[in-house]
Amino acid sequence: MTNIIYNKTFKGGIMLAKEKNFFSLFLAFLAIILTIAMILHPEATFQGANYGLKTWATILVPSLLPFFIIADILVELGVVSLLGVLLEPLMRPVFKQPGAAGFVMAMGFTSGFPMGAVLTNTLYEKNLCTKEEASRLIAFTNNSSPLFLLVAVPVGMFQNPNLGILLAVSHYGANILLGIILGFLKSEKRVKYFQTETGESILKKSIRELFVTNQNKTLSFGALMGKAVQKAIHNMLTIGGFVIFFAVLIEIFRITEILSLLAVIFTKLLSIIGLDPQLGEALSTGFFEMTLGTKKASEISAGLREQAIIVSVILGWSGLSIQAQVSSIVAKNYIPIYYFLLGRIFQGIMAGIITMILFVPFLNFMPVINMYYPFTSPLNGWNYFVFHITSCGILISIMLILSLLKNKIIKN
């Protein structure tokens, strides 16, 4: 019997080794093909790299770098631990996440990709969440930023500001639903971290957590800030590398007609489900890069309803470029990404369904929305930064109010 088990284990190990070797050989083959394509098409390679570099330097760096730095400082100073205690009554029962995950959720929803992954990594390194919780957390805290959904896509691409509210509702609604569903998959006892045996109030405990974190801090503020800046720059350089690489990849695929072949597949799929087949080209581009895919959808002469559905699907899927960034960021701590990858499929489909259902009601309310819609032109500079800070503060405030109300109801 022992020999049989040993033989099965040995054969299984050989099979896994063969599969790993085959996968490594396949990746090496693809890398060689891509290198040859870059040599044969130097102009396309340069144009793609130039576009990726401009996108990173002019959009991602100013919109993400300050928040990477300040978020790391808030974690080190214990502010996130304080918020963790206050948000526990909301995050634990709804999402089966620690209270500190509420800070990640707020920053991820208001700052855009890949803020959720960076902060989840930090939480795990500070032992503020488990690996399993981190795996679920990255699945629903990596989103498009509100500015992208409310301004860049509807105003900059579609010249239709009213579309922004619908895209935001479908995008964030699908992701919140994903977080709740993933919470149901986690069976655990409801641990009341926000209460103590002595009946200490949640506010007192949150302040005590802040003091304890500061007492355990070993670095001076100057050293802490320097560490936060170094970490933020490292993350930004990693993101920049992926942005440039995928920009080159898409340009190579475009010039070698690989994108056209992929578009044929999506075209047939859209014909089957009853949507405009022309939008297959947008899906094929969005499969790799979200921004280019949404822009392509806005340029295709299809119905606005079908365009909105496809854009919602692309935004939910987020593109292989974003997925590679998130996977790379969490890889150093070996945080599993299967929830995140499956979540992209779920969010893309669910966001498309929500958009399809809500499009007609939103169409009826568009004249009213148009009267009060605050974003009629793209934001930049100081306004861009202020919007991020304000939206994050508002979201955290709403979450704190809901959490404290929940805690009061539980006590009563």
C-alpha positions in Angstrom: 0.0 0.0 0.0 2.8 2.4 0.9 4.6 1.6 -2.4 1.4 2.4 -4.3 1.1 5.8 -2.6 4.8 6.5 -3.2 4.5 5.6 -6.9 1.5 7.8 -7.3 3.2 10.7 -5.6 6.4 10.2 -7.6 4.4 10.1 -10.9 2.4 13.2 -9.9 5.7 15.0 -9.2 7.1 14.1 -12.6 3.9 15.3 -14.3 4.0 18.6 -12.5 7.7 19.0 -13.4 6.9 18.3 -17.1 4.0 20.8 -17.1 6.3 23.4 -15.5 9.0 22.8 -18.1 6.6 23.0 -20.9 5.2 26.3 -19.6 8.7 27.7 -19.2 9.5 26.6 -22.8 6.3 28.2 -24.1 7.1 31.5 -22.3 10.7 31.5 -23.7 9.3 30.9 -27.2 6.9 33.8 -26.8 9.7 36.1 -25.6 11.8 35.2 -28.6 9.0 35.9 -31.0 8.3 39.3 -29.3 12.0 40.2 -29.5 12.1 39.4 -33.2 8.9 41.4 -33.8 10.4 44.4 -31.9 13.5 44.2 -34.1 11.4 44.0 -37.3 9.2 46.9 -36.3 11.4 49.4 -34.5 9.1 52.4 -35.3 6.1 50.7 -33.7 8.2 49.7 -30.7 9.3 53.3 -30.2 5.8 54.7 -30.6 4.4 52.3 -28.1 7.1 53.0 -25.6 6.8 56.7 -26.1 3.0 56.5 -25.5 3.4 54.4 -22.4 6.1 56.7 -21.0 3.9 59.8 -21.5 0.9 58.1 -19.9 3.0 57.1 -16.9 4.8 60.4 -16.5 1.9 62.8 -17.1 -1.1 60.8 -15.6 0.0 58.0 -13.2 2.9 59.7 -11.4 1.1 62.9 -10.4 -2.2 61.0 -9.5 -0.7 58.1 -7.6 2.8 59.0 -6.2 1.6 61.5 -3.5 -1.0 59.0 -2.3 1.5 56.1 -2.1 3.7 58.2 0.1 1.0 59.6 2.4 -0.8 56.2 2.7 2.4 54.5 3.9 3.0 57.3 6.4 -0.5 56.9 7.8 0.0 53.2 8.2 3.4 53.7 10.1 1.9 56.4 12.3 -1.0 54.2 13.4 -3.8 56.2 11.8 -4.8 53.1 9.8 -4.9 51.1 13.1 -7.2 53.7 14.6 -9.4 53.6 11.5 -9.3 49.8 11.6 -10.9 49.7 15.1 -13.6 52.2 14.1 -14.4 50.5 10.8 -14.4 46.9 12.2 -18.2 46.8 12.9 -18.8 47.5 9.2 -16.0 45.6 7.4 -16.1 42.4 9.5 -19.8 41.4 9.1 -20.3 42.7 5.5 -17.0 41.8 3.8 -15.4 39.4 6.4 -12.4 41.8 6.5 -10.5 43.5 9.3 -11.4 47.1 9.9 -8.1 48.3 8.5 -9.3 47.0 5.1 -11.8 49.8 5.1 -8.9 52.3 4.6 -7.7 50.2 1.6 -11.2 50.1 0.2 -11.6 53.9 0.4 -8.2 54.6 -1.1 -8.6 52.0 -3.8 -12.0 53.3 -4.8 -10.9 56.9 -5.0 -7.4 56.7 -6.3 -7.6 54.0 -8.9 -5.4 51.1 -10.0 -3.2 49.7 -8.4 -3.6 51.5 -5.1 -5.6 48.7 -3.6 -2.9 46.1 -4.3 -0.1 48.4 -2.8 -2.0 49.1 0.4 -3.1 45.4 0.8 0.6 44.5 0.6 1.4 47.0 3.3 -1.5 45.7 5.6 -0.2 42.1 5.2 3.4 43.2 6.0 2.1 44.9 9.2 0.1 41.8 10.2 -3.1 43.8 9.9 -4.7 41.1 7.8 -4.1 37.4 7.0 -3.0 36.1 3.6 -6.5 34.8 2.9 -8.0 38.2 3.7 -5.4 39.9 1.5 -6.3 37.6 -1.3 -9.9 38.5 -1.2 -9.2 42.2 -0.5 -7.2 42.8 -3.7 -10.1 41.3 -5.7 -12.5 44.2 -4.9 -10.3 47.2 -4.0 -8.6 47.7 -7.3 -10.8 49.9 -9.4 -10.8 52.7 -11.9 -10.6 56.1 -10.2 -13.8 58.3 -10.0 -12.1 60.9 -12.2 -11.5 58.3 -15.0 -15.2 57.2 -14.7 -16.8 60.6 -14.3 -14.5 62.8 -16.4 -12.0 61.0 -18.7 -14.4 58.5 -20.3 -17.7 60.4 -20.5 -16.3 63.9 -21.1 -13.0 63.3 -22.8 -13.9 60.3 -24.9 -17.7 60.4 -25.4 -18.4 64.1 -25.0 -21.4 63.0 -23.0 -21.0 63.9 -19.3 -24.3 62.2 -18.3 -22.7 58.8 -19.0 -20.3 59.1 -16.1 -22.8 58.4 -13.3 -24.0 55.2 -15.0 -20.5 53.9 -15.5 -19.6 54.7 -11.9 -22.7 53.0 -10.5 -22.1 49.8 -12.5 -18.4 49.7 -11.9 -18.4 50.3 -8.1 -21.7 48.4 -7.6 -20.3 45.3 -9.3 -17.1 45.5 -7.2 -18.9 45.9 -3.9 -21.1 43.0 -4.8 -18.0 40.9 -5.5 -16.6 41.8 -2.1 -19.8 40.8 -0.3 -19.9 37.5 -2.2 -16.3 36.7 -1.4 -17.1 37.4 2.2 -19.8 34.8 2.2 -17.3 32.2 0.9 -15.3 32.8 4.1 -16.8 31.0 7.1 -15.7 32.4 10.4 -17.0 33.3 13.8 -17.8 36.9 14.1 -14.9 38.2 16.2 -15.8 41.5 17.9 -12.4 43.2 17.6 -14.0 46.6 18.3 -15.1 45.6 21.8 -13.1 44.5 24.8 -13.8 42.4 27.8 -14.0 45.4 30.1 -16.6 47.1 27.8 -14.2 49.7 26.6 -15.8 52.0 24.0 -14.8 51.7 20.4 -13.5 55.3 20.4 -11.2 54.8 23.4 -9.9 51.6 21.9 -9.2 53.2 18.6 -7.1 56.0 20.3 -5.3 53.4 22.4 -4.4 51.5 19.2 -3.0 54.7 17.8 -0.8 55.2 20.9 0.4 51.6 20.9 1.4 51.7 17.3 3.4 54.9 17.8 5.1 53.5 20.9 6.2 50.4 18.9 7.5 52.6 16.1 11.3 52.3 15.9 12.0 54.9 13.1 12.1 58.6 13.5 9.6 60.6 11.4 12.4 61.7 9.0 13.5 58.1 8.4 9.9 57.0 8.2 9.2 59.5 5.5 12.3 58.6 3.6 11.3 55.0 3.7 7.8 55.9 2.4 9.2 57.9 -0.5 11.6 55.1 -1.5 8.8 52.5 -1.4 6.5 54.7 -3.4 9.1 55.4 -6.1 9.9 51.7 -6.3 6.2 50.9 -6.8 5.8 53.7 -9.4 8.8 52.4 -11.4 7.3 48.9 -11.4 4.0 50.3 -12.6 5.8 52.4 -15.3 7.6 49.4 -16.6 4.4 47.4 -17.1 2.6 50.4 -18.7 5.5 50.9 -21.2 5.8 47.1 -21.9 2.1 46.7 -22.6 2.0 49.8 -24.7 4.7 48.3 -26.9 3.0 44.9 -26.9 -0.3 46.4 -28.1 1.4 48.4 -30.8 3.2 45.3 -32.0 0.0 43.3 -32.0 -1.8 46.1 -33.9 0.8 46.3 -36.7 1.1 42.4 -37.0 -2.7 42.0 -37.2 -2.9 39.9 -34.0 -5.4 42.3 -32.6 -7.5 41.9 -35.7 -7.5 38.1 -35.2 -8.6 38.5 -31.6 -11.3 41.0 -32.7 -12.8 38.4 -35.0 -13.4 36.1 -32.0 -15.0 38.9 -30.0 -17.1 40.0 -33.0 -18.6 36.5 -33.3 -19.3 36.5 -29.5 -21.0 39.8 -29.6 -23.2 38.6 -32.6 -24.3 35.6 -30.5 -25.4 37.7 -27.5 -27.1 40.4 -29.7 -24.7 43.3 -29.4 -23.1 45.4 -32.2 -20.3 43.2 -33.7 -18.2 46.3 -34.6 -17.4 46.7 -30.8 -15.3 43.5 -31.0 -12.4 45.7 -32.0 -12.8 47.7 -28.8 -12.9 44.4 -26.7 -9.8 43.1 -28.4 -7.9 46.2 -27.5 -9.4 46.5 -24.0 -8.5 42.9 -23.3 -4.9 44.1 -23.1 -5.2 47.8 -22.1 -8.3 49.4 -20.5 -7.8 53.0 -21.5 -7.2 52.2 -25.2 -10.2 49.8 -25.2 -12.6 52.4 -23.9 -11.3 55.0 -26.3 -11.8 52.6 -29.2 -15.3 51.9 -28.1 -16.1 55.7 -28.1 -14.8 56.0 -31.7 -17.0 53.1 -33.1 -20.3 54.2 -34.7 -22.5 52.0 -32.5 -25.5 52.7 -30.3 -24.7 54.6 -27.0 -26.3 51.8 -25.0 -24.2 49.1 -26.5 -21.1 51.3 -26.3 -21.8 51.9 -22.5 -22.2 48.1 -22.0 -18.9 47.3 -23.7 -17.1 50.1 -21.8 -18.4 48.7 -18.5 -17.2 45.2 -19.4 -13.7 46.6 -20.3 -13.5 48.7 -17.1 -14.5 45.6 -15.0 -12.0 43.4 -16.8 -9.4 46.2 -16.4 -7.0 44.7 -19.0 -4.0 42.4 -18.8 -1.7 45.4 -18.2 -3.5 46.3 -14.9 -3.7 42.6 -13.9 0.0 42.2 -14.5 0.7 45.2 -12.3 -1.4 43.9 -9.4 0.1 40.4 -9.7 3.6 41.8 -9.6 3.0 44.0 -6.6 1.5 41.2 -4.4 3.9 38.5 -5.7 6.7 39.4 -3.2 4.5 38.3 -0.3 3.1 35.3 -2.2 -0.5 36.6 -1.8 -2.7 34.4 -4.0 -4.4 36.1 -7.0 -7.0 33.7 -8.1 -9.8 35.7 -6.4 -8.5 38.8 -8.2 -8.3 37.2 -11.6 -11.7 35.5 -11.3 -13.1 38.7 -9.9 -12.1 40.6 -13.1 -14.3 38.3 -15.1 -17.2 38.6 -12.6 -16.9 42.4 -12.4 -16.8 42.8 -16.2 -19.9 40.7 -16.8 -21.8 42.1 -13.8 -21.0 45.7 -14.6 -22.2 45.1 -18.2 -25.4 43.6 -16.9 -26.0 46.5 -14.5 -25.4 49.0 -17.3 -27.8 47.2 -19.6 -30.5 47.2 -16.9 -30.0 50.8 -15.8 -29.4 52.5 -19.1 -33.0 53.3 -19.9 -33.8 54.7 -16.4 -30.6 56.8 -16.6 -31.6 58.0 -20.1 -34.8 59.3 -18.7 -33.0 61.2 -15.9 -30.3 62.6 -18.2 -31.8 66.1 -18.5 -31.9 66.4 -14.7 -28.3 65.0 -14.3 -27.1 67.4 -17.0 -28.3 70.4 -14.9 -26.3 69.4 -11.8 -23.4 67.4 -13.2 -20.2 69.1 -11.9 -17.7 67.8 -14.4 -18.1 69.3 -17.9 -14.4 69.4 -18.8 -11.3 67.4 -17.8 -9.6 68.3 -14.5 -5.9 68.9 -14.1 -3.3 70.2 -11.8 -4.4 71.3 -8.3 -8.1 70.5 -9.0 -7.1 66.9 -9.8 -5.3 66.5 -6.5 -8.1 68.2 -4.5 -10.7 65.9 -6.0 -8.8 62.8 -4.9 -8.3 64.0 -1.3 -11.9 65.2 -1.0 -13.5 62.0 -2.5 -11.4 59.8 -0.2 -12.3 61.9 2.9 -16.0 61.8 2.0 -15.9 58.0 1.5 -14.0 57.3 4.7 -16.5 59.6 6.6 -19.5 57.8 5.2 -17.9 54.4 6.1 -17.2 55.7 9.7 -20.7 56.8 10.2 -22.2 53.5 9.0 -19.7 51.6 11.1 -20.5 53.6 14.3 -24.2 53.2 13.7 -23.7 49.5 13.2 -21.8 49.3 16.5 -24.5 51.2 18.4 -27.2 48.9 17.0 -25.1 45.8 18.1 -24.7 47.2 21.6 -28.4 48.0 21.9 
